[in-house]
Amino acid sequence: MPEAADQATDAPAEKTVAAVDLGSNSFHMIVARIDDGHVQVIDRLKEMVRLGEGLQDDKTISPEVAERALACLERFGQRLRGFEPGTVRAVGTNTLRQVPAELGFIAQAEAALGHPIDVIAGREEARLIYLGVAYGLAAGADRRLVVDIGGGSTEIIIGMGFSPRLRESLHMGCVSMSRRHFADGRITAKAMQRAELTGALEVRPVRELFRRARWQTAVGSSGTIRAIASVVRAQGWCEDGISAESLTQLRDTLIDAGKVSALDLKGLAEERQPVFAGGVAVLRAVFESLGIQHMQVSDYALREGLIYELVGRDQHGDVRERTVAKLCRQFRIDQEHGQRVQTTAQTLYRQLAGPWSLTNPEHQRMLAWAARLHETGVMVAHSQYQKHGAYLLRNADLPGFTRQEQMVLSTLVLGHRRKFPTQEFANLPAGFQACARRLCVILRLAVLMHRGRSADAKPNPTLEADGDGLRLSFPDDWLATHPLTQLELEQEAERLASAGIQLSFG
C-alpha cells in the first residue's frame, strides 16, 4: 500500500508479471506471460544468496551477505525494468521476518530491486506454496500433504484441490539446521541424530493434527527436496520421488562421508553442498514424524503461487476479501453498521484521493476493510476495544495479507477513535506512514458520523483538503439538528490538532 503506486486500470487480456522469492537460502525470480488466465513462464532466475547465514544475533545482516543479497537484487531489478506497479510481487520469508524494518535493510533491498518487498508470515507463505504446488499438479480429489523446506523454515500444508485446509510453518530449515548441527563441517552419526531430534521436536506440537488429517499423497517442493530427489535417483535408490528407504540410505551415506567437504554425490550441485546435511535431517524428521513412506516432488513452489495469486486477484477474487468476511463472522461484528461506516468512508475518500495523493487502489481497499473491522475488539471488551481489535488484527493469521498490510490494518483500527496514535504510524514502514495516517483521519470521521448507529443517519458532508487542513461542510442546518455530532466534532478537532491535522466544520 505504498504511496507511490499508480491509479487502478482495467487489467489487459495479456500482460507480463513477475514473482520474486527472497528466501533464507536462495533468491528466485520468475517472469510469466498471462493470456486470458493462462500462465506461461518465460524466464527464471536463481541465485544462492544464503541470506540466513548472514543473520546475526542483533537481527542485522552481516555486511558481506548484505552486499551479496543487494547485488543479486540489482541484477533482478535490471530484468524488471519497465514493469508497471502491481505486476511484480516480491516477498521475503523467514530471515526477513526476523529483520526489523527500522534497520533499513529491507528499504535498501526495495531500492535495489526497484519494487516493493512484502514480508509474509509463515502461514501465509504456506498458503502460497500450496497454491503453487496445486496448480502444478492440477486439481484432484486427493487430500495432499505438501512439504516445503526452505533455508530457515519448513512449511507443511494439507489441502484438497486448490484449497489448503491445515497450514503450519516450523522454525527449521536447511541453513539453520546446518548452522546448528554441522557448522564445523563434520557429519557424524551423533550430529545427525541430534539434528533429526531437533526437527522432530519442531514437528511434535502439530504431529497428531497432521497425522489425523488422513492425507493420501505427500508432495515435496523447494530446492532442498528437489536436490534430495535428484541424488536418490542418480544413486539408483528411488526412480520416482523420494522413498523412506532411499532417504535412510542417503542419511547413512552422508555419515559415511564424514565431512561436508567430502560429499561427492551424483545429482548434488556444489552450491547446495554446505547446507545439504541440514536439509536431509529436516526431511528425515518430517518423514518419521508424519509417517511418510513416499513423496512426490513438485517443480512448483512459492514463486509460482505468487504468480497465480496475481492472476487470482485480477480474475477470481481477492483472498483478503474472504479473510475479512470470515473475521466479521468470527468476531460477531455488526456488519450492517460496518457497511454504513465503509460507505461514508469511501465517500470521503473519493473527495480526498486527489488532494491527498491516495491514488493506489490498495488505499481504498485497506480503508474499506478497516471500516468493516473497526469493532473487532468489542467481542473482547467494550472498554478500549480499539486496542483489543488492533492486537487481534496484528497477531492473527490473516490469509492473503502481508506483514506490512496487517500492521497498517491494525494501526487504522487502533486509531479510529480516542487519541490519535501518532507514534504507531511512525513505527510503520516508511512507505506506508503518510498514506496510512491520512486514511485513519478519513476512518475517524466516518466512524464519528455513525456513532448513533442509526440506519437513517445520512449526513452526506463534503470534505476539502489544503495540505493537512480539512474543511468539513454539512447541508444547511444539519449540525444544528445534531448537537451531539457537533460536540464530537469539536472534540475530534482537538485530537487531530495534536497530530498536526487542522479540522474545521460547519
TORMARPA-110824 format. One line per field, with one value per residue (C-alpha): x, y, z; residue in one letter; residue number from 1. Coordinates in nm, 3 decimals. Layout:
residues N
X: X; ...
Y: Y; ...
Z: Z; ...
res: a; ...
n: NUM; ...
This chain:
residues 506
X: 0.000; 0.288; 0.205; 0.387; 0.170; -0.035; -0.410; -0.605; -0.663; -0.851; -0.630; -0.544; -0.620; -0.245; 0.025; 0.364; 0.408; 0.692; 0.736; 1.044; 1.104; 1.367; 1.433; 1.683; 1.892; 1.817; 1.662; 1.433; 1.253; 1.014; 0.861; 0.536; 0.302; -0.068; -0.302; -0.672; -0.593; -0.332; 0.014; 0.325; 0.661; 0.906; 1.208; 1.359; 1.648; 1.800; 2.097; 2.222; 2.248; 2.227; 2.072; 2.012; 2.387; 2.421; 2.156; 2.339; 2.235; 2.126; 1.899; 2.115; 2.251; 2.629; 2.790; 2.928; 2.592; 2.401; 2.629; 2.574; 2.195; 2.171; 2.391; 2.158; 1.851; 2.011; 2.056; 1.694; 1.593; 1.759; 1.529; 1.227; 1.287; 0.975; 0.737; 0.439; 0.343; 0.124; 0.278; 0.567; 0.515; 0.827; 0.814; 1.057; 1.029; 1.190; 1.509; 1.344; 1.067; 1.336; 1.497; 1.330; 1.223; 1.374; 1.725; 1.696; 1.796; 1.450; 1.440; 1.782; 1.655; 1.349; 1.569; 1.796; 1.504; 1.302; 0.977; 0.815; 0.901; 0.630; 0.738; 0.492; 0.412; 0.491; 0.134; 0.083; 0.398; 0.246; -0.077; 0.110; 0.333; 0.027; -0.132; 0.176; 0.202; -0.172; -0.159; 0.146; -0.033; -0.372; -0.691; -0.758; -0.972; -0.680; -0.612; -0.250; 0.027; 0.267; 0.612; 0.846; 1.191; 1.342; 1.660; 1.509; 1.161; 0.969; 0.607; 0.367; 0.019; -0.276; -0.531; -0.766; -0.779; -0.673; -0.783; -0.540; -0.710; -0.423; -0.112; 0.191; 0.532; 0.804; 1.121; 1.376; 1.535; 1.840; 2.051; 1.950; 1.982; 2.323; 2.449; 2.328; 2.447; 2.706; 2.879; 3.220; 3.180; 3.168; 2.876; 2.874; 2.605; 2.560; 2.525; 2.276; 2.071; 2.060; 1.960; 1.676; 1.560; 1.566; 1.345; 1.111; 1.068; 0.961; 0.703; 0.578; 0.317; 0.129; 0.224; -0.101; -0.312; -0.146; -0.145; -0.519; -0.592; -0.581; -0.384; -0.343; -0.041; 0.270; 0.428; 0.757; 0.863; 1.166; 1.528; 1.623; 1.367; 1.438; 1.810; 1.744; 1.523; 1.795; 2.058; 1.849; 1.753; 2.114; 2.223; 1.956; 1.779; 1.443; 1.336; 1.033; 1.039; 1.173; 1.100; 1.158; 1.412; 1.608; 1.614; 1.762; 2.026; 2.114; 2.142; 2.381; 2.587; 2.631; 2.751; 2.993; 3.134; 3.202; 3.258; 3.064; 3.375; 3.391; 3.041; 3.070; 2.721; 2.580; 2.295; 2.416; 2.514; 2.827; 2.646; 2.397; 2.662; 2.717; 2.351; 2.262; 2.310; 2.080; 1.816; 1.834; 1.795; 1.486; 1.322; 1.400; 1.236; 0.923; 0.910; 0.943; 0.703; 0.424; 0.464; 0.555; 0.655; 0.687; 0.691; 0.629; 0.830; 0.687; 0.879; 0.626; 0.652; 0.619; 0.704; 0.450; 0.197; 0.269; 0.206; -0.127; -0.219; -0.163; -0.390; -0.647; -0.670; -0.747; -0.992; -1.107; -1.143; -0.908; -0.829; -0.810; -1.177; -1.272; -1.049; -1.224; -1.566; -1.461; -1.330; -1.662; -1.843; -1.584; -1.590; -1.965; -1.917; -2.229; -2.189; -2.472; -2.309; -1.969; -2.112; -2.256; -1.919; -1.750; -1.987; -1.928; -1.553; -1.540; -1.743; -1.493; -1.202; -1.314; -1.315; -0.960; -0.796; -0.653; -0.555; -0.402; -0.235; -0.428; -0.420; -0.316; -0.621; -0.486; -0.557; -0.932; -0.934; -0.748; -0.983; -1.288; -1.152; -1.064; -1.416; -1.570; -1.332; -1.308; -1.524; -1.332; -1.223; -1.576; -1.600; -1.313; -1.435; -1.602; -1.357; -1.068; -1.196; -0.983; -0.673; -0.813; -0.905; -0.563; -0.389; -0.604; -0.551; -0.178; -0.124; -0.396; -0.338; -0.488; -0.464; -0.374; -0.236; 0.134; 0.302; 0.308; -0.060; -0.152; 0.044; -0.140; -0.482; -0.409; -0.293; -0.601; -0.827; -0.623; -0.650; -1.018; -1.126; -0.996; -0.632; -0.464; -0.174; 0.096; 0.381; 0.216; 0.206; 0.571; 0.652; 0.508; 0.745; 0.841; 0.645; 0.321; 0.333; 0.186; -0.091; -0.195; -0.209; -0.441; -0.660; -0.701; -0.829; -1.092; -1.190; -1.220; -1.460; -1.672; -1.698; -1.786; -2.076; -2.231; -2.191; -2.570; -2.581; -2.897; -2.964; -3.142; -2.848; -2.714; -2.521; -2.363; -2.097; -1.835; -1.469; -1.196; -0.824; -0.548; -0.238; -0.310; -0.601; -0.952; -1.288; -1.597; -1.922; -2.270; -2.606; -2.781; -2.890; -2.782; -2.539; -2.794; -3.029; -2.748; -2.585; -2.414; -2.232; -2.129; -1.985; -1.800; -1.655; -1.527; -1.356; -1.223; -1.075; -0.873; -0.749; -0.648; -0.475; -0.234; -0.143; -0.091; -0.430; -0.642; -1.014; -1.283; -1.651; -1.980
Y: 0.000; 0.245; 0.597; 0.593; 0.342; 0.438; 0.457; 0.140; 0.045; -0.240; -0.547; -0.620; -0.958; -1.022; -0.891; -0.985; -1.032; -1.140; -1.300; -1.271; -1.505; -1.381; -1.700; -1.769; -1.983; -1.878; -1.581; -1.682; -1.484; -1.600; -1.393; -1.510; -1.403; -1.404; -1.451; -1.483; -1.652; -1.887; -1.866; -1.920; -1.890; -1.714; -1.658; -1.794; -1.658; -1.807; -1.719; -1.897; -1.595; -1.776; -1.475; -1.684; -1.728; -1.355; -1.315; -1.203; -1.208; -0.842; -0.926; -0.736; -0.889; -0.918; -0.671; -0.945; -1.123; -0.794; -0.691; -1.027; -1.001; -0.643; -0.721; -1.009; -0.786; -0.524; -0.793; -0.900; -0.533; -0.495; -0.768; -0.595; -0.250; -0.125; -0.345; -0.143; -0.116; -0.408; -0.652; -0.757; -0.938; -0.973; -1.141; -1.202; -1.512; -1.649; -1.442; -1.114; -1.186; -1.151; -0.831; -0.517; -0.275; 0.020; -0.122; -0.020; -0.342; -0.402; -0.043; -0.098; -0.423; -0.246; 0.025; -0.238; -0.435; -0.130; -0.272; -0.309; -0.616; -0.770; -0.967; -1.253; -1.459; -1.829; -1.949; -1.706; -1.848; -2.195; -2.090; -1.952; -2.260; -2.484; -2.267; -2.304; -2.680; -2.731; -2.550; -2.752; -3.080; -2.958; -3.010; -3.352; -3.520; -3.645; -3.495; -3.382; -3.325; -3.063; -3.011; -2.725; -2.697; -2.351; -2.208; -2.101; -2.253; -2.558; -2.530; -2.824; -2.799; -3.030; -2.942; -3.063; -2.920; -2.557; -2.511; -2.551; -2.689; -2.703; -2.484; -2.468; -2.303; -2.469; -2.292; -2.515; -2.515; -2.642; -2.334; -2.303; -2.679; -2.692; -2.395; -2.552; -2.912; -2.922; -2.585; -2.746; -2.930; -3.277; -3.515; -3.771; -4.018; -3.830; -3.491; -3.632; -3.793; -3.467; -3.276; -3.520; -3.500; -3.120; -3.145; -3.392; -3.151; -2.879; -3.107; -3.253; -2.984; -3.043; -3.405; -3.566; -3.298; -3.367; -3.745; -3.746; -3.543; -3.866; -3.727; -3.963; -3.834; -3.648; -3.384; -3.203; -2.870; -2.641; -2.673; -2.892; -3.159; -3.146; -3.187; -3.491; -3.644; -3.582; -3.757; -4.065; -4.103; -4.067; -4.328; -4.569; -4.579; -4.440; -4.378; -4.161; -3.902; -3.992; -4.311; -4.350; -4.622; -4.407; -4.120; -4.352; -4.469; -4.108; -4.027; -4.321; -4.218; -3.867; -4.011; -4.242; -3.942; -3.781; -3.428; -3.172; -3.117; -3.490; -3.508; -3.632; -3.737; -3.761; -3.515; -3.278; -2.931; -2.788; -2.473; -2.678; -2.894; -2.676; -2.699; -3.043; -3.238; -2.999; -3.038; -3.417; -3.408; -3.184; -3.408; -3.723; -3.564; -3.482; -3.831; -4.002; -3.770; -3.779; -4.139; -4.061; -4.365; -4.195; -3.835; -3.697; -3.392; -3.074; -2.817; -2.553; -2.367; -2.020; -1.810; -1.994; -1.943; -1.569; -1.566; -1.746; -1.515; -1.218; -1.382; -1.463; -1.107; -0.994; -1.265; -1.486; -1.253; -1.137; -1.384; -1.089; -1.011; -1.362; -1.325; -1.003; -1.161; -1.454; -1.219; -1.032; -1.359; -1.492; -1.182; -1.123; -0.775; -0.567; -0.591; -0.351; -0.081; -0.160; -0.129; 0.215; 0.331; 0.189; 0.371; 0.705; 0.647; 0.572; 0.886; 1.097; 0.909; 0.993; 1.362; 1.349; 1.092; 1.359; 1.630; 1.374; 1.157; 0.844; 0.705; 0.346; 0.114; -0.060; 0.257; 0.230; -0.144; -0.101; 0.178; -0.035; -0.334; -0.118; 0.027; -0.319; -0.445; -0.139; -0.306; -0.636; -0.581; -0.537; -0.915; -0.897; -0.593; -0.263; -0.065; 0.038; -0.203; -0.030; -0.165; -0.518; -0.509; -0.377; -0.654; -0.925; -0.797; -0.753; -1.105; -1.314; -1.547; -1.344; -1.532; -1.304; -1.020; -0.942; -0.847; -0.481; -0.487; -0.639; -0.366; -0.096; -0.254; -0.294; 0.067; 0.201; 0.012; 0.132; 0.492; 0.503; 0.661; 0.846; 0.960; 0.971; 0.719; 0.929; 0.708; 0.393; 0.548; 0.649; 0.283; 0.167; 0.106; 0.440; 0.390; 0.335; 0.608; 0.913; 0.734; 0.527; 0.840; 1.010; 0.702; 0.696; 1.055; 0.958; 0.650; 0.852; 1.098; 0.820; 0.639; 0.962; 1.035; 0.698; 0.699; 0.698; 0.368; 0.475; 0.341; 0.668; 0.898; 1.020; 1.344; 1.350; 1.612; 1.745; 1.736; 1.957; 1.945; 2.204; 2.016; 1.897; 2.137; 1.991; 2.163; 1.950; 2.104; 1.974; 2.056; 2.363; 2.328; 1.962; 2.024; 2.240; 1.942; 1.707; 1.876; 1.558; 1.525; 1.890; 1.839; 1.527; 1.715; 1.985; 1.716; 1.547; 1.874; 1.897; 1.537; 1.583; 1.913; 1.724; 1.512; 1.816; 1.796; 2.112; 2.031; 2.294; 2.224; 2.394
Z: 0.000; -0.051; -0.165; -0.497; -0.688; -0.992; -1.017; -1.096; -1.458; -1.615; -1.649; -2.013; -2.164; -2.193; -1.963; -1.821; -1.447; -1.219; -0.879; -0.659; -0.364; -0.117; 0.074; 0.350; 0.115; -0.243; -0.421; -0.708; -0.976; -1.245; -1.522; -1.679; -1.954; -1.861; -2.155; -2.074; -1.744; -1.890; -1.732; -1.941; -1.764; -1.994; -1.768; -1.446; -1.243; -0.927; -0.710; -0.397; -0.166; 0.173; 0.344; 0.657; 0.704; 0.746; 1.017; 1.332; 1.698; 1.685; 1.386; 1.138; 0.819; 0.807; 0.562; 0.336; 0.298; 0.268; -0.018; -0.187; -0.148; -0.274; -0.575; -0.663; -0.632; -0.855; -1.121; -1.078; -1.096; -1.435; -1.568; -1.415; -1.560; -1.731; -1.530; -1.416; -1.047; -0.946; -1.195; -0.969; -0.639; -0.424; -0.084; 0.199; 0.415; 0.733; 0.754; 0.656; 0.908; 1.175; 1.043; 1.188; 0.916; 1.103; 1.049; 0.685; 0.505; 0.359; 0.228; 0.065; -0.087; -0.232; -0.382; -0.541; -0.685; -0.787; -0.648; -0.304; -0.098; 0.121; 0.427; 0.472; 0.779; 0.790; 0.742; 0.455; 0.297; 0.344; 0.171; -0.129; -0.152; -0.156; -0.426; -0.646; -0.592; -0.652; -0.986; -1.084; -1.014; -1.141; -0.945; -0.797; -0.538; -0.325; 0.013; -0.018; 0.233; 0.094; 0.249; 0.157; 0.319; 0.296; 0.439; 0.771; 0.789; 0.677; 0.572; 0.595; 0.447; 0.393; 0.129; -0.142; -0.492; -0.467; -0.105; 0.188; 0.499; 0.751; 0.738; 0.963; 0.946; 1.150; 1.268; 1.096; 0.753; 0.567; 0.653; 1.018; 1.079; 0.911; 1.114; 1.437; 1.396; 1.115; 1.149; 1.189; 0.859; 1.019; 0.963; 1.244; 1.345; 1.671; 1.499; 1.251; 1.528; 1.726; 1.413; 1.345; 1.707; 1.686; 1.378; 1.547; 1.838; 1.595; 1.434; 1.763; 1.854; 1.525; 1.459; 1.568; 1.399; 1.065; 1.112; 1.182; 0.869; 0.665; 0.372; 0.077; -0.113; 0.001; -0.224; -0.167; -0.313; -0.279; -0.384; -0.088; -0.167; -0.539; -0.465; -0.242; -0.514; -0.770; -0.556; -0.468; -0.835; -0.952; -0.695; -0.816; -0.478; -0.596; -0.954; -0.877; -0.600; -0.255; -0.062; 0.311; 0.236; -0.007; 0.241; 0.506; 0.258; 0.183; 0.555; 0.607; 0.305; 0.446; 0.777; 0.595; 0.407; 0.745; 0.618; 0.416; 0.204; 0.125; -0.024; -0.380; -0.478; -0.828; -0.865; -0.591; -0.708; -0.548; -0.434; -0.228; -0.064; 0.251; 0.361; 0.228; 0.553; 0.738; 0.468; 0.483; 0.864; 0.835; 0.575; 0.775; 1.080; 0.878; 0.721; 1.060; 1.245; 0.987; 0.875; 0.514; 0.306; -0.031; -0.152; -0.499; -0.599; -0.749; -0.953; -0.842; -0.512; -0.358; -0.664; -0.880; -0.603; -0.616; -0.991; -0.957; -0.670; -0.903; -1.161; -0.894; -0.765; -1.118; -1.218; -0.932; -0.635; -0.365; -0.086; 0.154; 0.094; 0.204; 0.509; 0.614; 0.567; 0.786; 1.057; 1.059; 1.127; 1.370; 1.592; 1.550; 1.415; 1.342; 0.965; 0.879; 1.090; 0.943; 0.593; 0.674; 0.807; 0.497; 0.261; 0.432; 0.449; 0.077; 0.000; 0.195; 0.040; -0.313; -0.222; -0.080; -0.310; -0.541; -0.291; -0.052; -0.321; -0.222; -0.575; -0.512; -0.535; -0.224; -0.026; -0.086; -0.014; 0.315; 0.423; 0.341; 0.536; 0.835; 0.834; 0.838; 1.107; 1.333; 1.602; 1.605; 1.965; 2.104; 2.142; 2.395; 2.591; 2.506; 2.716; 2.487; 2.224; 1.961; 2.138; 2.158; 1.789; 1.689; 1.883; 1.725; 1.371; 1.418; 1.551; 1.384; 1.091; 0.804; 0.470; 0.182; 0.395; 0.417; 0.743; 0.637; 0.543; 0.879; 1.055; 0.858; 0.916; 1.286; 1.319; 1.139; 1.379; 1.678; 1.561; 1.465; 1.798; 2.103; 2.099; 1.758; 1.782; 1.618; 1.734; 1.597; 1.250; 1.284; 1.354; 1.020; 0.726; 0.572; 0.250; 0.444; 0.708; 0.534; 0.344; 0.649; 0.867; 0.619; 0.577; 0.954; 0.957; 0.700; 0.900; 1.222; 1.060; 0.910; 1.244; 1.422; 1.187; 1.266; 1.643; 1.678; 1.483; 1.304; 0.956; 0.877; 0.954; 0.619; 0.675; 0.324; 0.404; 0.165; 0.263; 0.124; 0.194; 0.183; 0.290; 0.643; 0.677; 0.637; 0.592; 0.657; 0.527; 0.604; 0.440; 0.581; 0.945; 0.965; 1.252; 1.431; 1.447; 1.552; 1.852; 1.972; 1.641; 1.661; 2.011; 1.897; 1.601; 1.837; 2.046; 1.732; 1.608; 1.931; 1.899; 1.536; 1.613; 1.840; 1.534; 1.309; 1.131; 1.137; 1.114; 1.068; 1.005; 0.955
res: m; p; e; a; a; d; q; a; t; d; a; p; a; e; k; t; v; a; a; v; d; l; g; s; n; s; f; h; m; i; v; a; r; i; d; d; g; h; v; q; v; i; d; r; l; k; e; m; v; r; l; g; e; g; l; q; d; d; k; t; i; s; p; e; v; a; e; r; a; l; a; c; l; e; r; f; g; q; r; l; r; g; f; e; p; g; t; v; r; a; v; g; t; n; t; l; r; q; v; p; a; e; l; g; f; i; a; q; a; e; a; a; l; g; h; p; i; d; v; i; a; g; r; e; e; a; r; l; i; y; l; g; v; a; y; g; l; a; a; g; a; d; r; r; l; v; v; d; i; g; g; g; s; t; e; i; i; i; g; m; g; f; s; p; r; l; r; e; s; l; h; m; g; c; v; s; m; s; r; r; h; f; a; d; g; r; i; t; a; k; a; m; q; r; a; e; l; t; g; a; l; e; v; r; p; v; r; e; l; f; r; r; a; r; w; q; t; a; v; g; s; s; g; t; i; r; a; i; a; s; v; v; r; a; q; g; w; c; e; d; g; i; s; a; e; s; l; t; q; l; r; d; t; l; i; d; a; g; k; v; s; a; l; d; l; k; g; l; a; e; e; r; q; p; v; f; a; g; g; v; a; v; l; r; a; v; f; e; s; l; g; i; q; h; m; q; v; s; d; y; a; l; r; e; g; l; i; y; e; l; v; g; r; d; q; h; g; d; v; r; e; r; t; v; a; k; l; c; r; q; f; r; i; d; q; e; h; g; q; r; v; q; t; t; a; q; t; l; y; r; q; l; a; g; p; w; s; l; t; n; p; e; h; q; r; m; l; a; w; a; a; r; l; h; e; t; g; v; m; v; a; h; s; q; y; q; k; h; g; a; y; l; l; r; n; a; d; l; p; g; f; t; r; q; e; q; m; v; l; s; t; l; v; l; g; h; r; r; k; f; p; t; q; e; f; a; n; l; p; a; g; f; q; a; c; a; r; r; l; c; v; i; l; r; l; a; v; l; m; h; r; g; r; s; a; d; a; k; p; n; p; t; l; e; a; d; g; d; g; l; r; l; s; f; p; d; d; w; l; a; t; h; p; l; t; q; l; e; l; e; q; e; a; e; r; l; a; s; a; g; i; q; l; s; f; g
n: 1; 2; 3; 4; 5; 6; 7; 8; 9; 10; 11; 12; 13; 14; 15; 16; 17; 18; 19; 20; 21; 22; 23; 24; 25; 26; 27; 28; 29; 30; 31; 32; 33; 34; 35; 36; 37; 38; 39; 40; 41; 42; 43; 44; 45; 46; 47; 48; 49; 50; 51; 52; 53; 54; 55; 56; 57; 58; 59; 60; 61; 62; 63; 64; 65; 66; 67; 68; 69; 70; 71; 72; 73; 74; 75; 76; 77; 78; 79; 80; 81; 82; 83; 84; 85; 86; 87; 88; 89; 90; 91; 92; 93; 94; 95; 96; 97; 98; 99; 100; 101; 102; 103; 104; 105; 106; 107; 108; 109; 110; 111; 112; 113; 114; 115; 116; 117; 118; 119; 120; 121; 122; 123; 124; 125; 126; 127; 128; 129; 130; 131; 132; 133; 134; 135; 136; 137; 138; 139; 140; 141; 142; 143; 144; 145; 146; 147; 148; 149; 150; 151; 152; 153; 154; 155; 156; 157; 158; 159; 160; 161; 162; 163; 164; 165; 166; 167; 168; 169; 170; 171; 172; 173; 174; 175; 176; 177; 178; 179; 180; 181; 182; 183; 184; 185; 186; 187; 188; 189; 190; 191; 192; 193; 194; 195; 196; 197; 198; 199; 200; 201; 202; 203; 204; 205; 206; 207; 208; 209; 210; 211; 212; 213; 214; 215; 216; 217; 218; 219; 220; 221; 222; 223; 224; 225; 226; 227; 228; 229; 230; 231; 232; 233; 234; 235; 236; 237; 238; 239; 240; 241; 242; 243; 244; 245; 246; 247; 248; 249; 250; 251; 252; 253; 254; 255; 256; 257; 258; 259; 260; 261; 262; 263; 264; 265; 266; 267; 268; 269; 270; 271; 272; 273; 274; 275; 276; 277; 278; 279; 280; 281; 282; 283; 284; 285; 286; 287; 288; 289; 290; 291; 292; 293; 294; 295; 296; 297; 298; 299; 300; 301; 302; 303; 304; 305; 306; 307; 308; 309; 310; 311; 312; 313; 314; 315; 316; 317; 318; 319; 320; 321; 322; 323; 324; 325; 326; 327; 328; 329; 330; 331; 332; 333; 334; 335; 336; 337; 338; 339; 340; 341; 342; 343; 344; 345; 346; 347; 348; 349; 350; 351; 352; 353; 354; 355; 356; 357; 358; 359; 360; 361; 362; 363; 364; 365; 366; 367; 368; 369; 370; 371; 372; 373; 374; 375; 376; 377; 378; 379; 380; 381; 382; 383; 384; 385; 386; 387; 388; 389; 390; 391; 392; 393; 394; 395; 396; 397; 398; 399; 400; 401; 402; 403; 404; 405; 406; 407; 408; 409; 410; 411; 412; 413; 414; 415; 416; 417; 418; 419; 420; 421; 422; 423; 424; 425; 426; 427; 428; 429; 430; 431; 432; 433; 434; 435; 436; 437; 438; 439; 440; 441; 442; 443; 444; 445; 446; 447; 448; 449; 450; 451; 452; 453; 454; 455; 456; 457; 458; 459; 460; 461; 462; 463; 464; 465; 466; 467; 468; 469; 470; 471; 472; 473; 474; 475; 476; 477; 478; 479; 480; 481; 482; 483; 484; 485; 486; 487; 488; 489; 490; 491; 492; 493; 494; 495; 496; 497; 498; 499; 500; 501; 502; 503; 504; 505; 506
